[in-house]
Amino acid sequence: MNSDSYQDMLRAVQAFHDKHDFKGTGGEDMPYRIALMAEELGEISACVTKGKDKDELAEEVADLLILIMGTAIAADFNLDEAFWKKMDKIMQRESKMVNGRIRVSEFKDD
């Protein structure tokens, strides 16, 4: 099933967790999940630094998204709600150039 619906994506990730009994076999352990996300970031970095094509990059980013959504399942929080709450917050932030690149953050006065 291909769908742009967040709920459909979340159900697919939940089905993956259920299929492999992540809850009962340590797959929902937070330190383990963080390590897996760090591993995926490394694979994304390798795609970029080694000049791999966009399909390979897309696959690695999808892996990270699946892990992030699974982390929301494992930690029992509503990622959709957290996303929109955070977007509302960051849309209010100012941006500035830092070392030649745009940065949007809560800048603290030095």
PDB file as gemmi writes it, atoms N, CA and C in Angstrom:
CRYST1    1.000    1.000    1.000  90.00  90.00  90.00 P 1                      
ATOM      1  N   MET A   1       0.839  -1.174   0.000  1.00  0.00           N  
ATOM      2  CA  MET A   1       0.000   0.000   0.000  1.00  0.00           C  
ATOM      3  C   MET A   1       0.888   1.242   0.000  1.00  0.00           C  
ATOM      4  N   ASN A   2       0.675   2.119  -0.940  1.00  0.00           N  
ATOM      5  CA  ASN A   2       1.366   3.396  -0.970  1.00  0.00           C  
ATOM      6  C   ASN A   2       0.365   4.482  -0.653  1.00  0.00           C  
ATOM      7  N   SER A   3       0.683   5.288   0.317  1.00  0.00           N  
ATOM      8  CA  SER A   3      -0.215   6.354   0.731  1.00  0.00           C  
ATOM      9  C   SER A   3       0.601   7.496   1.290  1.00  0.00           C  
ATOM     10  N   ASP A   4       0.088   8.688   1.121  1.00  0.00           N  
ATOM     11  CA  ASP A   4       0.728   9.861   1.703  1.00  0.00           C  
ATOM     12  C   ASP A   4       0.222  10.133   3.110  1.00  0.00           C  
ATOM     13  N   SER A   5      -0.677   9.307   3.607  1.00  0.00           N  
ATOM     14  CA  SER A   5      -1.261   9.511   4.911  1.00  0.00           C  
ATOM     15  C   SER A   5      -0.290   9.110   6.021  1.00  0.00           C  
ATOM     16  N   TYR A   6      -0.080  10.021   6.948  1.00  0.00           N  
ATOM     17  CA  TYR A   6       0.762   9.702   8.105  1.00  0.00           C  
ATOM     18  C   TYR A   6       0.207   8.505   8.854  1.00  0.00           C  
ATOM     19  N   GLN A   7      -1.102   8.457   9.018  1.00  0.00           N  
ATOM     20  CA  GLN A   7      -1.717   7.349   9.756  1.00  0.00           C  
ATOM     21  C   GLN A   7      -1.461   6.012   9.058  1.00  0.00           C  
ATOM     22  N   ASP A   8      -1.504   5.986   7.733  1.00  0.00           N  
ATOM     23  CA  ASP A   8      -1.199   4.749   7.000  1.00  0.00           C  
ATOM     24  C   ASP A   8       0.258   4.345   7.197  1.00  0.00           C  
ATOM     25  N   MET A   9       1.137   5.329   7.173  1.00  0.00           N  
ATOM     26  CA  MET A   9       2.559   5.049   7.392  1.00  0.00           C  
ATOM     27  C   MET A   9       2.773   4.503   8.808  1.00  0.00           C  
ATOM     28  N   LEU A  10       2.132   5.129   9.790  1.00  0.00           N  
ATOM     29  CA  LEU A  10       2.263   4.698  11.177  1.00  0.00           C  
ATOM     30  C   LEU A  10       1.738   3.270  11.360  1.00  0.00           C  
ATOM     31  N   ARG A  11       0.617   2.965  10.730  1.00  0.00           N  
ATOM     32  CA  ARG A  11       0.079   1.597  10.805  1.00  0.00           C  
ATOM     33  C   ARG A  11       1.052   0.591  10.200  1.00  0.00           C  
ATOM     34  N   ALA A  12       1.707   0.961   9.108  1.00  0.00           N  
ATOM     35  CA  ALA A  12       2.681   0.066   8.469  1.00  0.00           C  
ATOM     36  C   ALA A  12       3.874  -0.183   9.391  1.00  0.00           C  
ATOM     37  N   VAL A  13       4.360   0.860  10.049  1.00  0.00           N  
ATOM     38  CA  VAL A  13       5.481   0.699  10.987  1.00  0.00           C  
ATOM     39  C   VAL A  13       5.040  -0.136  12.188  1.00  0.00           C  
ATOM     40  N   GLN A  14       3.829   0.101  12.687  1.00  0.00           N  
ATOM     41  CA  GLN A  14       3.307  -0.704  13.796  1.00  0.00           C  
ATOM     42  C   GLN A  14       3.214  -2.172  13.390  1.00  0.00           C  
ATOM     43  N   ALA A  15       2.756  -2.443  12.180  1.00  0.00           N  
ATOM     44  CA  ALA A  15       2.665  -3.823  11.688  1.00  0.00           C  
ATOM     45  C   ALA A  15       4.047  -4.472  11.628  1.00  0.00           C  
ATOM     46  N   PHE A  16       5.056  -3.702  11.240  1.00  0.00           N  
ATOM     47  CA  PHE A  16       6.441  -4.193  11.215  1.00  0.00           C  
ATOM     48  C   PHE A  16       6.901  -4.545  12.626  1.00  0.00           C  
ATOM     49  N   HIS A  17       6.617  -3.662  13.588  1.00  0.00           N  
ATOM     50  CA  HIS A  17       6.972  -3.927  14.990  1.00  0.00           C  
ATOM     51  C   HIS A  17       6.265  -5.190  15.489  1.00  0.00           C  
ATOM     52  N   ASP A  18       4.984  -5.305  15.176  1.00  0.00           N  
ATOM     53  CA  ASP A  18       4.204  -6.465  15.618  1.00  0.00           C  
ATOM     54  C   ASP A  18       4.715  -7.748  14.982  1.00  0.00           C  
ATOM     55  N   LYS A  19       5.008  -7.712  13.688  1.00  0.00           N  
ATOM     56  CA  LYS A  19       5.488  -8.895  12.969  1.00  0.00           C  
ATOM     57  C   LYS A  19       6.733  -9.481  13.622  1.00  0.00           C  
ATOM     58  N   HIS A  20       7.631  -8.595  14.061  1.00  0.00           N  
ATOM     59  CA  HIS A  20       8.909  -9.042  14.635  1.00  0.00           C  
ATOM     60  C   HIS A  20       8.933  -8.968  16.160  1.00  0.00           C  
ATOM     61  N   ASP A  21       7.774  -8.723  16.774  1.00  0.00           N  
ATOM     62  CA  ASP A  21       7.644  -8.645  18.229  1.00  0.00           C  
ATOM     63  C   ASP A  21       8.720  -7.746  18.847  1.00  0.00           C  
ATOM     64  N   PHE A  22       8.872  -6.549  18.301  1.00  0.00           N  
ATOM     65  CA  PHE A  22       9.876  -5.618  18.821  1.00  0.00           C  
ATOM     66  C   PHE A  22       9.685  -5.351  20.305  1.00  0.00           C  
ATOM     67  N   LYS A  23       8.434  -5.231  20.740  1.00  0.00           N  
ATOM     68  CA  LYS A  23       8.170  -4.937  22.147  1.00  0.00           C  
ATOM     69  C   LYS A  23       8.711  -6.040  23.047  1.00  0.00           C  
ATOM     70  N   GLY A  24       8.576  -7.293  22.627  1.00  0.00           N  
ATOM     71  CA  GLY A  24       8.991  -8.420  23.452  1.00  0.00           C  
ATOM     72  C   GLY A  24      10.426  -8.878  23.253  1.00  0.00           C  
ATOM     73  N   THR A  25      11.112  -8.312  22.254  1.00  0.00           N  
ATOM     74  CA  THR A  25      12.465  -8.800  21.947  1.00  0.00           C  
ATOM     75  C   THR A  25      13.542  -7.718  21.989  1.00  0.00           C  
ATOM     76  N   GLY A  26      13.238  -6.594  22.633  1.00  0.00           N  
ATOM     77  CA  GLY A  26      14.232  -5.535  22.801  1.00  0.00           C  
ATOM     78  C   GLY A  26      14.292  -4.529  21.673  1.00  0.00           C  
ATOM     79  N   GLY A  27      13.466  -4.694  20.647  1.00  0.00           N  
ATOM     80  CA  GLY A  27      13.496  -3.778  19.518  1.00  0.00           C  
ATOM     81  C   GLY A  27      12.938  -2.404  19.817  1.00  0.00           C  
ATOM     82  N   GLU A  28      12.281  -2.255  20.968  1.00  0.00           N  
ATOM     83  CA  GLU A  28      11.750  -0.950  21.347  1.00  0.00           C  
ATOM     84  C   GLU A  28      12.545  -0.314  22.482  1.00  0.00           C  
ATOM     85  N   ASP A  29      13.695  -0.889  22.800  1.00  0.00           N  
ATOM     86  CA  ASP A  29      14.597  -0.348  23.821  1.00  0.00           C  
ATOM     87  C   ASP A  29      15.196   0.968  23.300  1.00  0.00           C  
ATOM     88  N   MET A  30      15.030   2.044  24.047  1.00  0.00           N  
ATOM     89  CA  MET A  30      15.448   3.363  23.564  1.00  0.00           C  
ATOM     90  C   MET A  30      16.946   3.484  23.257  1.00  0.00           C  
ATOM     91  N   PRO A  31      17.860   3.055  24.133  1.00  0.00           N  
ATOM     92  CA  PRO A  31      19.278   3.169  23.759  1.00  0.00           C  
ATOM     93  C   PRO A  31      19.599   2.409  22.465  1.00  0.00           C  
ATOM     94  N   TYR A  32      18.981   1.258  22.276  1.00  0.00           N  
ATOM     95  CA  TYR A  32      19.177   0.483  21.053  1.00  0.00           C  
ATOM     96  C   TYR A  32      18.659   1.253  19.843  1.00  0.00           C  
ATOM     97  N   ARG A  33      17.483   1.859  19.972  1.00  0.00           N  
ATOM     98  CA  ARG A  33      16.884   2.612  18.869  1.00  0.00           C  
ATOM     99  C   ARG A  33      17.749   3.834  18.522  1.00  0.00           C  
ATOM    100  N   ILE A  34      18.284   4.491  19.529  1.00  0.00           N  
ATOM    101  CA  ILE A  34      19.158   5.648  19.284  1.00  0.00           C  
ATOM    102  C   ILE A  34      20.401   5.203  18.524  1.00  0.00           C  
ATOM    103  N   ALA A  35      20.971   4.072  18.896  1.00  0.00           N  
ATOM    104  CA  ALA A  35      22.138   3.543  18.180  1.00  0.00           C  
ATOM    105  C   ALA A  35      21.791   3.244  16.720  1.00  0.00           C  
ATOM    106  N   LEU A  36      20.613   2.678  16.490  1.00  0.00           N  
ATOM    107  CA  LEU A  36      20.196   2.393  15.114  1.00  0.00           C  
ATOM    108  C   LEU A  36      20.019   3.685  14.313  1.00  0.00           C  
ATOM    109  N   MET A  37      19.464   4.720  14.946  1.00  0.00           N  
ATOM    110  CA  MET A  37      19.300   5.995  14.246  1.00  0.00           C  
ATOM    111  C   MET A  37      20.656   6.617  13.924  1.00  0.00           C  
ATOM    112  N   ALA A  38      21.606   6.516  14.852  1.00  0.00           N  
ATOM    113  CA  ALA A  38      22.954   7.027  14.591  1.00  0.00           C  
ATOM    114  C   ALA A  38      23.590   6.267  13.426  1.00  0.00           C  
ATOM    115  N   GLU A  39      23.366   4.961  13.377  1.00  0.00           N  
ATOM    116  CA  GLU A  39      23.876   4.145  12.273  1.00  0.00           C  
ATOM    117  C   GLU A  39      23.275   4.612  10.942  1.00  0.00           C  
ATOM    118  N   GLU A  40      21.981   4.874  10.929  1.00  0.00           N  
ATOM    119  CA  GLU A  40      21.331   5.349   9.700  1.00  0.00           C  
ATOM    120  C   GLU A  40      21.860   6.717   9.284  1.00  0.00           C  
ATOM    121  N   LEU A  41      22.108   7.604  10.255  1.00  0.00           N  
ATOM    122  CA  LEU A  41      22.696   8.901   9.914  1.00  0.00           C  
ATOM    123  C   LEU A  41      24.057   8.722   9.258  1.00  0.00           C  
ATOM    124  N   GLY A  42      24.824   7.754   9.741  1.00  0.00           N  
ATOM    125  CA  GLY A  42      26.115   7.448   9.126  1.00  0.00           C  
ATOM    126  C   GLY A  42      25.950   6.978   7.689  1.00  0.00           C  
ATOM    127  N   GLU A  43      24.926   6.174   7.440  1.00  0.00           N  
ATOM    128  CA  GLU A  43      24.676   5.688   6.081  1.00  0.00           C  
ATOM    129  C   GLU A  43      24.210   6.826   5.173  1.00  0.00           C  
ATOM    130  N   ILE A  44      23.422   7.748   5.717  1.00  0.00           N  
ATOM    131  CA  ILE A  44      23.010   8.926   4.945  1.00  0.00           C  
ATOM    132  C   ILE A  44      24.239   9.766   4.611  1.00  0.00           C  
ATOM    133  N   SER A  45      25.089   9.970   5.595  1.00  0.00           N  
ATOM    134  CA  SER A  45      26.318  10.731   5.389  1.00  0.00           C  
ATOM    135  C   SER A  45      27.185  10.083   4.311  1.00  0.00           C  
ATOM    136  N   ALA A  46      27.291   8.768   4.349  1.00  0.00           N  
ATOM    137  CA  ALA A  46      28.093   8.060   3.345  1.00  0.00           C  
ATOM    138  C   ALA A  46      27.517   8.258   1.944  1.00  0.00           C  
ATOM    139  N   CYS A  47      26.207   8.260   1.824  1.00  0.00           N  
ATOM    140  CA  CYS A  47      25.577   8.504   0.521  1.00  0.00           C  
ATOM    141  C   CYS A  47      25.987   9.863  -0.032  1.00  0.00           C  
ATOM    142  N   VAL A  48      25.976  10.859   0.843  1.00  0.00           N  
ATOM    143  CA  VAL A  48      26.289  12.218   0.407  1.00  0.00           C  
ATOM    144  C   VAL A  48      27.775  12.359   0.108  1.00  0.00           C  
ATOM    145  N   THR A  49      28.621  11.910   1.024  1.00  0.00           N  
ATOM    146  CA  THR A  49      30.058  12.118   0.844  1.00  0.00           C  
ATOM    147  C   THR A  49      30.652  11.254  -0.265  1.00  0.00           C  
ATOM    148  N   LYS A  50      30.018  10.132  -0.553  1.00  0.00           N  
ATOM    149  CA  LYS A  50      30.502   9.255  -1.618  1.00  0.00           C  
ATOM    150  C   LYS A  50      29.790   9.487  -2.945  1.00  0.00           C  
ATOM    151  N   GLY A  51      28.913  10.499  -2.973  1.00  0.00           N  
ATOM    152  CA  GLY A  51      28.253  10.874  -4.211  1.00  0.00           C  
ATOM    153  C   GLY A  51      27.296   9.827  -4.765  1.00  0.00           C  
ATOM    154  N   LYS A  52      26.666   9.059  -3.870  1.00  0.00           N  
ATOM    155  CA  LYS A  52      25.716   8.051  -4.342  1.00  0.00           C  
ATOM    156  C   LYS A  52      24.472   8.729  -4.904  1.00  0.00           C  
ATOM    157  N   ASP A  53      23.707   7.995  -5.696  1.00  0.00           N  
ATOM    158  CA  ASP A  53      22.559   8.604  -6.363  1.00  0.00           C  
ATOM    159  C   ASP A  53      21.402   8.859  -5.389  1.00  0.00           C  
ATOM    160  N   LYS A  54      20.444   9.635  -5.867  1.00  0.00           N  
ATOM    161  CA  LYS A  54      19.349  10.072  -4.998  1.00  0.00           C  
ATOM    162  C   LYS A  54      18.469   8.914  -4.559  1.00  0.00           C  
ATOM    163  N   ASP A  55      18.390   7.835  -5.338  1.00  0.00           N  
ATOM    164  CA  ASP A  55      17.589   6.681  -4.923  1.00  0.00           C  
ATOM    165  C   ASP A  55      18.193   6.005  -3.695  1.00  0.00           C  
ATOM    166  N   GLU A  56      19.517   5.900  -3.664  1.00  0.00           N  
ATOM    167  CA  GLU A  56      20.180   5.320  -2.489  1.00  0.00           C  
ATOM    168  C   GLU A  56      20.013   6.227  -1.280  1.00  0.00           C  
ATOM    169  N   LEU A  57      20.140   7.531  -1.491  1.00  0.00           N  
ATOM    170  CA  LEU A  57      19.928   8.486  -0.401  1.00  0.00           C  
ATOM    171  C   LEU A  57      18.487   8.403   0.108  1.00  0.00           C  
ATOM    172  N   ALA A  58      17.540   8.344  -0.805  1.00  0.00           N  
ATOM    173  CA  ALA A  58      16.126   8.262  -0.416  1.00  0.00           C  
ATOM    174  C   ALA A  58      15.864   7.014   0.421  1.00  0.00           C  
ATOM    175  N   GLU A  59      16.473   5.902   0.052  1.00  0.00           N  
ATOM    176  CA  GLU A  59      16.278   4.668   0.814  1.00  0.00           C  
ATOM    177  C   GLU A  59      16.812   4.802   2.234  1.00  0.00           C  
ATOM    178  N   GLU A  60      17.974   5.410   2.389  1.00  0.00           N  
ATOM    179  CA  GLU A  60      18.554   5.581   3.727  1.00  0.00           C  
ATOM    180  C   GLU A  60      17.732   6.561   4.562  1.00  0.00           C  
ATOM    181  N   VAL A  61      17.235   7.620   3.940  1.00  0.00           N  
ATOM    182  CA  VAL A  61      16.399   8.576   4.670  1.00  0.00           C  
ATOM    183  C   VAL A  61      15.085   7.904   5.080  1.00  0.00           C  
ATOM    184  N   ALA A  62      14.539   7.056   4.205  1.00  0.00           N  
ATOM    185  CA  ALA A  62      13.321   6.310   4.548  1.00  0.00           C  
ATOM    186  C   ALA A  62      13.580   5.394   5.738  1.00  0.00           C  
ATOM    187  N   ASP A  63      14.756   4.752   5.773  1.00  0.00           N  
ATOM    188  CA  ASP A  63      15.104   3.921   6.929  1.00  0.00           C  
ATOM    189  C   ASP A  63      15.064   4.738   8.212  1.00  0.00           C  
ATOM    190  N   LEU A  64      15.629   5.943   8.160  1.00  0.00           N  
ATOM    191  CA  LEU A  64      15.640   6.804   9.346  1.00  0.00           C  
ATOM    192  C   LEU A  64      14.223   7.215   9.734  1.00  0.00           C  
ATOM    193  N   LEU A  65      13.399   7.550   8.747  1.00  0.00           N  
ATOM    194  CA  LEU A  65      12.018   7.925   9.042  1.00  0.00           C  
ATOM    195  C   LEU A  65      11.264   6.776   9.708  1.00  0.00           C  
ATOM    196  N   ILE A  66      11.457   5.568   9.206  1.00  0.00           N  
ATOM    197  CA  ILE A  66      10.815   4.394   9.809  1.00  0.00           C  
ATOM    198  C   ILE A  66      11.274   4.217  11.252  1.00  0.00           C  
ATOM    199  N   LEU A  67      12.562   4.405  11.496  1.00  0.00           N  
ATOM    200  CA  LEU A  67      13.077   4.310  12.870  1.00  0.00           C  
ATOM    201  C   LEU A  67      12.494   5.405  13.758  1.00  0.00           C  
ATOM    202  N   ILE A  68      12.374   6.606  13.233  1.00  0.00           N  
ATOM    203  CA  ILE A  68      11.811   7.706  14.019  1.00  0.00           C  
ATOM    204  C   ILE A  68      10.349   7.424  14.352  1.00  0.00           C  
ATOM    205  N   MET A  69       9.600   6.980  13.361  1.00  0.00           N  
ATOM    206  CA  MET A  69       8.197   6.661  13.616  1.00  0.00           C  
ATOM    207  C   MET A  69       8.082   5.503  14.601  1.00  0.00           C  
ATOM    208  N   GLY A  70       8.958   4.527  14.481  1.00  0.00           N  
ATOM    209  CA  GLY A  70       8.967   3.409  15.420  1.00  0.00           C  
ATOM    210  C   GLY A  70       9.334   3.846  16.828  1.00  0.00           C  
ATOM    211  N   THR A  71      10.172   4.855  16.938  1.00  0.00           N  
ATOM    212  CA  THR A  71      10.529   5.385  18.250  1.00  0.00           C  
ATOM    213  C   THR A  71       9.311   6.046  18.894  1.00  0.00           C  
ATOM    214  N   ALA A  72       8.503   6.717  18.103  1.00  0.00           N  
ATOM    215  CA  ALA A  72       7.261   7.296  18.631  1.00  0.00           C  
ATOM    216  C   ALA A  72       6.336   6.190  19.126  1.00  0.00           C  
ATOM    217  N   ILE A  73       6.284   5.088  18.404  1.00  0.00           N  
ATOM    218  CA  ILE A  73       5.475   3.942  18.837  1.00  0.00           C  
ATOM    219  C   ILE A  73       6.031   3.387  20.147  1.00  0.00           C  
ATOM    220  N   ALA A  74       7.336   3.145  20.172  1.00  0.00           N  
ATOM    221  CA  ALA A  74       7.972   2.536  21.347  1.00  0.00           C  
ATOM    222  C   ALA A  74       7.861   3.424  22.585  1.00  0.00           C  
ATOM    223  N   ALA A  75       7.980   4.736  22.403  1.00  0.00           N  
ATOM    224  CA  ALA A  75       7.930   5.661  23.536  1.00  0.00           C  
ATOM    225  C   ALA A  75       6.505   6.156  23.809  1.00  0.00           C  
ATOM    226  N   ASP A  76       5.569   5.721  22.988  1.00  0.00           N  
ATOM    227  CA  ASP A  76       4.150   6.023  23.170  1.00  0.00           C  
ATOM    228  C   ASP A  76       3.864   7.528  23.183  1.00  0.00           C  
ATOM    229  N   PHE A  77       4.333   8.210  22.126  1.00  0.00           N  
ATOM    230  CA  PHE A  77       3.946   9.609  21.958  1.00  0.00           C  
ATOM    231  C   PHE A  77       3.426   9.823  20.548  1.00  0.00           C  
ATOM    232  N   ASN A  78       2.657  10.885  20.379  1.00  0.00           N  
ATOM    233  CA  ASN A  78       2.034  11.205  19.110  1.00  0.00           C  
ATOM    234  C   ASN A  78       2.990  12.070  18.292  1.00  0.00           C  
ATOM    235  N   LEU A  79       3.694  11.457  17.349  1.00  0.00           N  
ATOM    236  CA  LEU A  79       4.674  12.167  16.543  1.00  0.00           C  
ATOM    237  C   LEU A  79       4.018  13.200  15.637  1.00  0.00           C  
ATOM    238  N   ASP A  80       2.863  12.888  15.101  1.00  0.00           N  
ATOM    239  CA  ASP A  80       2.134  13.827  14.254  1.00  0.00           C  
ATOM    240  C   ASP A  80       1.848  15.111  15.021  1.00  0.00           C  
ATOM    241  N   GLU A  81       1.345  14.978  16.229  1.00  0.00           N  
ATOM    242  CA  GLU A  81       1.057  16.137  17.078  1.00  0.00           C  
ATOM    243  C   GLU A  81       2.346  16.879  17.445  1.00  0.00           C  
ATOM    244  N   ALA A  82       3.389  16.131  17.807  1.00  0.00           N  
ATOM    245  CA  ALA A  82       4.672  16.748  18.176  1.00  0.00           C  
ATOM    246  C   ALA A  82       5.272  17.507  16.992  1.00  0.00           C  
ATOM    247  N   PHE A  83       5.130  16.944  15.787  1.00  0.00           N  
ATOM    248  CA  PHE A  83       5.635  17.594  14.578  1.00  0.00           C  
ATOM    249  C   PHE A  83       4.984  18.966  14.391  1.00  0.00           C  
ATOM    250  N   TRP A  84       3.639  19.001  14.430  1.00  0.00           N  
ATOM    251  CA  TRP A  84       2.947  20.265  14.177  1.00  0.00           C  
ATOM    252  C   TRP A  84       3.177  21.278  15.293  1.00  0.00           C  
ATOM    253  N   LYS A  85       3.305  20.804  16.513  1.00  0.00           N  
ATOM    254  CA  LYS A  85       3.611  21.703  17.636  1.00  0.00           C  
ATOM    255  C   LYS A  85       4.993  22.339  17.428  1.00  0.00           C  
ATOM    256  N   LYS A  86       5.952  21.520  17.023  1.00  0.00           N  
ATOM    257  CA  LYS A  86       7.309  22.018  16.786  1.00  0.00           C  
ATOM    258  C   LYS A  86       7.351  22.954  15.586  1.00  0.00           C  
ATOM    259  N   MET A  87       6.613  22.623  14.511  1.00  0.00           N  
ATOM    260  CA  MET A  87       6.580  23.504  13.343  1.00  0.00           C  
ATOM    261  C   MET A  87       6.038  24.881  13.718  1.00  0.00           C  
ATOM    262  N   ASP A  88       4.973  24.910  14.516  1.00  0.00           N  
ATOM    263  CA  ASP A  88       4.429  26.191  14.962  1.00  0.00           C  
ATOM    264  C   ASP A  88       5.492  26.988  15.711  1.00  0.00           C  
ATOM    265  N   LYS A  89       6.261  26.300  16.531  1.00  0.00           N  
ATOM    266  CA  LYS A  89       7.297  26.950  17.330  1.00  0.00           C  
ATOM    267  C   LYS A  89       8.435  27.480  16.455  1.00  0.00           C  
ATOM    268  N   ILE A  90       8.936  26.651  15.546  1.00  0.00           N  
ATOM    269  CA  ILE A  90      10.096  27.088  14.757  1.00  0.00           C  
ATOM    270  C   ILE A  90       9.739  28.122  13.694  1.00  0.00           C  
ATOM    271  N   MET A  91       8.468  28.163  13.292  1.00  0.00           N  
ATOM    272  CA  MET A  91       8.056  29.194  12.332  1.00  0.00           C  
ATOM    273  C   MET A  91       8.121  30.583  12.944  1.00  0.00           C  
ATOM    274  N   GLN A  92       8.169  30.662  14.259  1.00  0.00           N  
ATOM    275  CA  GLN A  92       8.257  31.948  14.946  1.00  0.00           C  
ATOM    276  C   GLN A  92       9.708  32.394  15.147  1.00  0.00           C  
ATOM    277  N   ARG A  93      10.642  31.527  14.875  1.00  0.00           N  
ATOM    278  CA  ARG A  93      12.054  31.837  15.121  1.00  0.00           C  
ATOM    279  C   ARG A  93      12.653  32.690  14.009  1.00  0.00           C  
ATOM    280  N   GLU A  94      13.647  33.434  14.397  1.00  0.00           N  
ATOM    281  CA  GLU A  94      14.429  34.221  13.444  1.00  0.00           C  
ATOM    282  C   GLU A  94      15.545  33.358  12.873  1.00  0.00           C  
ATOM    283  N   SER A  95      16.082  33.799  11.759  1.00  0.00           N  
ATOM    284  CA  SER A  95      17.221  33.107  11.170  1.00  0.00           C  
ATOM    285  C   SER A  95      18.391  34.068  11.083  1.00  0.00           C  
ATOM    286  N   LYS A  96      19.568  33.514  10.981  1.00  0.00           N  
ATOM    287  CA  LYS A  96      20.742  34.336  10.716  1.00  0.00           C  
ATOM    288  C   LYS A  96      21.788  33.470  10.025  1.00  0.00           C  
ATOM    289  N   MET A  97      22.702  34.151   9.375  1.00  0.00           N  
ATOM    290  CA  MET A  97      23.779  33.454   8.678  1.00  0.00           C  
ATOM    291  C   MET A  97      24.873  33.135   9.698  1.00  0.00           C  
ATOM    292  N   VAL A  98      25.310  31.898   9.711  1.00  0.00           N  
ATOM    293  CA  VAL A  98      26.387  31.446  10.585  1.00  0.00           C  
ATOM    294  C   VAL A  98      27.381  30.698   9.697  1.00  0.00           C  
ATOM    295  N   ASN A  99      28.580  31.234   9.610  1.00  0.00           N  
ATOM    296  CA  ASN A  99      29.619  30.636   8.771  1.00  0.00           C  
ATOM    297  C   ASN A  99      29.146  30.398   7.341  1.00  0.00           C  
ATOM    298  N   GLY A 100      28.406  31.375   6.806  1.00  0.00           N  
ATOM    299  CA  GLY A 100      27.986  31.321   5.417  1.00  0.00           C  
ATOM    300  C   GLY A 100      26.768  30.464   5.119  1.00  0.00           C  
ATOM    301  N   ARG A 101      26.111  29.959   6.172  1.00  0.00           N  
ATOM    302  CA  ARG A 101      24.918  29.132   5.975  1.00  0.00           C  
ATOM    303  C   ARG A 101      23.795  29.624   6.883  1.00  0.00           C  
ATOM    304  N   ILE A 102      22.577  29.480   6.380  1.00  0.00           N  
ATOM    305  CA  ILE A 102      21.423  29.932   7.158  1.00  0.00           C  
ATOM    306  C   ILE A 102      21.217  29.034   8.370  1.00  0.00           C  
ATOM    307  N   ARG A 103      20.874  29.632   9.479  1.00  0.00           N  
ATOM    308  CA  ARG A 103      20.623  28.890  10.714  1.00  0.00           C  
ATOM    309  C   ARG A 103      19.364  29.445  11.350  1.00  0.00           C  
ATOM    310  N   VAL A 104      18.451  28.570  11.710  1.00  0.00           N  
ATOM    311  CA  VAL A 104      17.224  28.960  12.412  1.00  0.00           C  
ATOM    312  C   VAL A 104      17.279  28.275  13.772  1.00  0.00           C  
ATOM    313  N   SER A 105      17.298  29.085  14.825  1.00  0.00           N  
ATOM    314  CA  SER A 105      17.464  28.538  16.156  1.00  0.00           C  
ATOM    315  C   SER A 105      16.944  29.527  17.184  1.00  0.00           C  
ATOM    316  N   GLU A 106      16.965  29.117  18.435  1.00  0.00           N  
ATOM    317  CA  GLU A 106      16.725  30.050  19.532  1.00  0.00           C  
ATOM    318  C   GLU A 106      18.096  30.604  19.918  1.00  0.00           C  
ATOM    319  N   PHE A 107      18.455  31.689  19.307  1.00  0.00           N  
ATOM    320  CA  PHE A 107      19.769  32.256  19.545  1.00  0.00           C  
ATOM    321  C   PHE A 107      19.810  32.934  20.906  1.00  0.00           C  
ATOM    322  N   LYS A 108      20.835  32.619  21.653  1.00  0.00           N  
ATOM    323  CA  LYS A 108      21.028  33.220  22.979  1.00  0.00           C  
ATOM    324  C   LYS A 108      21.977  34.396  22.827  1.00  0.00           C  
ATOM    325  N   ASP A 109      21.695  35.465  23.545  1.00  0.00           N  
ATOM    326  CA  ASP A 109      22.601  36.608  23.529  1.00  0.00           C  
ATOM    327  C   ASP A 109      23.903  36.194  24.175  1.00  0.00           C  
ATOM    328  N   ASP A 110      24.996  36.586  23.521  1.00  0.00           N  
ATOM    329  CA  ASP A 110      26.343  36.205  24.034  1.00  0.00           C  
ATOM    330  C   ASP A 110      26.741  37.040  25.198  1.00  0.00           C  
TER     331      ASP A 110                                                      
END                                                                             
